Amino acid sequence: MPPRYDDRILWLFLGVSLFFAARGIAAQLRQIRELTLIKHKENKEKIISQGTEDALKLETLQKLSESSSDLRAAALRIVSERSTKDVTRKLLLEDLASKDRGRRNKALTAMYFLVSNRSLSRTSVSGQLKDLRTYAALIDCLCNFLDEHTEETSTTVSPILPKTRPVCEKKALSTLNFILGENISAALEAGIVSRWLLKYPFPCAVGPEPRRHDVVQLMETMWSDDPVMSSIIRTLSGHRDGKRQLRKYGLMVMEENENDSSDGDSDVWV
């Protein structure tokens, strides 16, 4: 169907073309010295009027993204906002949760760009990526990486950092770390603990003498071994329901006076 194809091209363009364009800003700024003389006379928010944004084609936006810093910022904002609306956003999340590695990795690149780019923090983009559907897709993505822990990618000996972590999983972890604090309750409902962390191959949790209940404590004392994962665990353990689930699923020592059977929060995404 043409609409589906066009929408997929939209976020793919975002995740690939603009991702690298954003990192080429320094080099491209040298090419626009003539425009800097009038830069301060322009209203950055009105370089491209609202009435024309929706009519701009991707080819036009791509050219704008290769122009001055002001036009580039406007193009990035327009494409990013388009990618988090309606059908396009649905396709992005579907591909993020896909078992097809090619589709997943492209969607992950786009998702990482959307949540990590500072120029988008004041737009509507971040607000579109804080709901249950977003967290569910990202947890699906992380769960799919579990089966890819088959080959050693690191020589680090650590009780919390697995030697078999897939390269692309690092980007998924960073993406989760960026948005986790925005809606921890949604992440818990999506299964961040019950579906993913419970099954994660922490070295201390596997082997002849597993110590899964030590995961949280080890993350606190040896955080430098795996800073991003430690940040995720720290965010969860600092949240009332997050701490409750970490204990409920055996990743944290259960306190004597805590009754996990009274846990009324929803922690499984259906």
Summary of the structure (lengths in Angstrom):
residues: 270
radius of gyration: 21.2
end to end distance: 28.2
largest distance: 69.9
contacts: 814
relative contact order: 0.09
helix: 69%
strand: 0%
